[in-house]
């Protein structure tokens, strides 16, 4: 059963500015795995914009949950076999549990100018 849906759009130029401004932004928002994937990408600013958009979409799918203590790094977006996956950690996992969310699916894409993501939070419980 779908519990929540989230969608987000991120400007690649804005992401480029944030990344150029300081390393602190990237390390505060992205997990070590996400940072490593970005270093390998041919257009890192596009990938980071897509990852950020995916994290925003996940938050929205979790009913816009932004409670105290949740960090951007509590949501990790990765790929396994070409399929995007979401790993919830720390406070994000706790929030998902309290909302009876047992899985979050995400899809994202990017162009030279924009990145977009859509997330679905699902539950197999009552």
HELIX and SHEET records of a PDB file:
HELIX    1   1 UNK A   12  UNK A   21  1                                  10    
HELIX    2   2 UNK A   23  UNK A   29  1                                   7    
HELIX    3   3 UNK A   32  UNK A   40  1                                   9    
HELIX    4   4 UNK A   44  UNK A   61  1                                  18    
HELIX    5   5 UNK A   72  UNK A   74  5                                   3    
HELIX    6   6 UNK A   90  UNK A   98  1                                   9    
SHEET    1   A 3 UNK A   2  UNK A  11  0                                        
SHEET    2   A 3 UNK A 114  UNK A 122 -1                                        
SHEET    3   A 3 UNK A 103  UNK A 110 -1                                        
SHEET    1   B 2 UNK A  75  UNK A  80  0                                        
SHEET    2   B 2 UNK A  83  UNK A  88 -1                                        
END                                                                             
